[in-house]
Amino acid sequence: MNGWMGTILRVDLTEKKITKVPLDKNLALKFIGGRGLNGITLYKELKPGIDPLSPENMIIFGVGPCNGTLSLASGRFNVTSKSPLTGGFGDANAGGFWGSELKYAGYDQIIIQGKAEKPVYLWIDGDKVEIRDASHLWGKDTFETNKLILKEFGDPKIKIISIGPAGENLVKFANVMSGLYRAAGRTGMGCVMGSKKLKAIVVRGDRGVKIAYPEKLQEVVLKSYDILYSDWFARKFSEEGSLCLTDIYNNTLGALTTRNSQTGVFENIDGLLSKNFDDNYRVANKGCFSCPLHCGCFWMIKEGPFAGLRWGKAEFATIVNFSTRVGISDMEVSLKAGVLCDKYGIDIITMGGVLGFAFECYEKGIISEKDTNGLKLEWGNKDAVLKLIDKIVFREGFGSVLAEGSRKAAKTIGKGSEDYAIHTKGLEHIECDPRGLQAWGLGYAVSTRGADHLRALPAFEYTISPQKAKELFGTEKAADRFSTEGKGRMVKWFEELRAFADSMEICKYVTRTGLIYPEPLIEMLNAVTGLDFTADDVYKIGERIINIEKAFNTREGFTRKDDTLPKRFLEEPLPDGPSKGHVCNLEPMLNDYYKLRGWNVENSLPTRAKLEELDLREVADELEKLGKLAS
Amino acid sequence: MKKILMIDVKKCTGCRICELVCSLSHEGECNPLKSRIRVFKIEEEGIDMPCVCQHCETPLCRDVCPVDAIVRDSDTGAIVIKEDLCVGCRACTLVCPYGAITMDTSRGVMLKCDLCSGDPKCVKFCLTNALVYERSEVIDNLRQNSAVQNFVKPVLKSREIAYQEKKEGK
């Protein structure tokens, strides 16, 4: 087989059993790999209704056929499990260098079940796989864990994913860190690893990925570099990384989450812009495996209270979550908080959402210093932000309430605090306010993993011309970010393409603009695999993946009422800035979207006709038995 | 004129595309262990350095090879391994100052950069010019120029300030 390695690794931590099974080729053709293949595996093998932190839950790591090859950004991998944060379908993916190494070790997927008695880590040295004692690593942060493992093996080329104290302490939004700096951040995958007492997975491989057409692949890749760099946005990303978004979201769109989404513009933005970062902190630009965009960076703080602090990541989310979201205008505090989160192994976006929630509860008088163990959660209190991160990770006092995520924390706190918990299906939103970007609001609401911007990432809503919008989505209004017209179609189109790219495990920054279209992806996939995928296959496979994830959530009891947004986005108009006066007008977009998806508009349940069209008859049969198929 | 392969560590993003295209074009598969160039990372300090043969003027690897499998290509000046002669004794790895010769364990022969017969793929695919293939004299010029640029930065900065002050009428 070209592209795929052909083997799946199964590990049962309770039984301490390791087995290797061949990859089901037909399933691979229907779901490609990564997110898609993980999704169908989770759907098939997990019974509905189980506790995400019980040994019955499984955690799946997957890569696609192009990973480990010259294809663009091919170092990624996907982690999939039932989410302890949302109770629904959970997954996250990360860059770095681990996904490609897993291929070189000879595997397309690792499926882990059960629970170890004592802390363990998995050592995969090609064919040789061992469950090893990790008691010396338990309690260590991800930075120390990486250093200790590297020292233990003495080979600088081994690749590590690990959890930090957040995962060990079962903080519901703990992440999985890839190497030191890249994170599979969302939906609490690190919490699931922690529940299984699985500290890390260490991989080394010596196999190559077989390529059907080596010459063709080189040609296609060079062409893709040209397409990528012909786009101004990609050029900007290659220089500034995602930090360039702060300026766009605040100054152009007026949709930058500020003080827990009270407004979309932050008054003291200048010190938070990428220019300040470039002038004072950026040392070098860095890339993930096989990535031509190299949007990552290494930075250092040279003076002041954080002098000497240096790290290999600073994203838009890093800066904004610990600044505008809690009313701070000090980039160094954001950088420090970002380093803490990476070392502790915790999702930066949910952390920002949870902090914003707590700060607003404090402002509204719902909680006081008595509840917060003496912390004054006033907007702009830098010290409180850094201290509260520690309390959450180590579940100390009030921190333990927030460690459950904002939805559950609001239930515990009560007193109307629910209105300030900014989440969908239990997952906190990224820092782009959907009142200024209607399609993004729809994307957040219907995303199969909760309020997530990456399932759809409908970047075209503010980047294409009305003519192009008409060509792609049937109406010029689709290019108007305040209009709801054409947005159902836009979100569906993007969701399909993103699902496909996620199954190839190719980065969304690379496929953000010119490379979003199916054709370049197919050329790459066909050169690697030697198969004949078409653009139609891309849409169909993408749609199949969305439907499997939807079916998973449907089986768990999610319906249309869960596809919604916080009251604030639906009812409170933005008070100022370029999106002033707007709310997110969700209902008409949802109706359009369900119609286009072929799902029932009343309750959003999938239909037999659609599932059968996507070769998912057995899924329709199961949902019918459970009374969860649209009649 | 002989061209050489120059590494600029400051520009290397650590993406390892060079490894992939090297193994792909030489071996038809993507496998960093079969690449003639390999990037080493010091992740905690943000440093990446490609490790590749510099085709020494006095190649110790050639001199120690007991079977004369290492020769200089007269067209490109590259030091290349004749795989049919190589016995995989690793003597060359003991003397290479860059550690740039590795073993292909599947075939039992040593691997090293051959400059792709004068058109190195790694250079073609390197998007930040961390790898440059140029005549030795030009490389020297580039290096010296970059040193001078660093040296004059403070001078330019002070001129900029003076210009601003003049404009503001100070």
Chai-1 contact restraints between the chains, C-beta under 6 A:
chainA,res_idxA,chainB,res_idxB,connection_type,confidence,min_distance_angstrom,max_distance_angstrom,comment,restraint_id
A,G68,B,C30,contact,1.0,0.0,6.0,A-B,restraint_1
A,T69,B,C30,contact,1.0,0.0,6.0,A-B,restraint_2
A,L70,B,L20,contact,1.0,0.0,6.0,A-B,restraint_3
A,L70,B,V21,contact,1.0,0.0,6.0,A-B,restraint_4
A,L70,B,L24,contact,1.0,0.0,6.0,A-B,restraint_5
A,L70,B,C30,contact,1.0,0.0,6.0,A-B,restraint_6
A,L180,B,E43,contact,1.0,0.0,6.0,A-B,restraint_7
A,D206,B,L33,contact,1.0,0.0,6.0,A-B,restraint_8
A,G208,B,E29,contact,1.0,0.0,6.0,A-B,restraint_9
A,G208,B,C30,contact,1.0,0.0,6.0,A-B,restraint_10
A,G208,B,N31,contact,1.0,0.0,6.0,A-B,restraint_11
A,V209,B,C30,contact,1.0,0.0,6.0,A-B,restraint_12
A,K210,B,E29,contact,1.0,0.0,6.0,A-B,restraint_13
A,I211,B,E29,contact,1.0,0.0,6.0,A-B,restraint_14
A,P214,B,L24,contact,1.0,0.0,6.0,A-B,restraint_15
A,P214,B,G28,contact,1.0,0.0,6.0,A-B,restraint_16
A,A284,B,G46,contact,1.0,0.0,6.0,A-B,restraint_17
A,N285,B,T13,contact,1.0,0.0,6.0,A-B,restraint_18
A,K286,B,T13,contact,1.0,0.0,6.0,A-B,restraint_19
A,K286,B,G14,contact,1.0,0.0,6.0,A-B,restraint_20
A,G287,B,T13,contact,1.0,0.0,6.0,A-B,restraint_21
A,G287,B,C15,contact,1.0,0.0,6.0,A-B,restraint_22
A,F289,B,R16,contact,1.0,0.0,6.0,A-B,restraint_23
A,S290,B,I17,contact,1.0,0.0,6.0,A-B,restraint_24
A,S290,B,L20,contact,1.0,0.0,6.0,A-B,restraint_25
A,C291,B,C15,contact,1.0,0.0,6.0,A-B,restraint_26
A,P292,B,L127,contact,1.0,0.0,6.0,A-B,restraint_27
A,H294,B,T13,contact,1.0,0.0,6.0,A-B,restraint_28
A,F298,B,G46,contact,1.0,0.0,6.0,A-B,restraint_29
A,G312,B,G46,contact,1.0,0.0,6.0,A-B,restraint_30
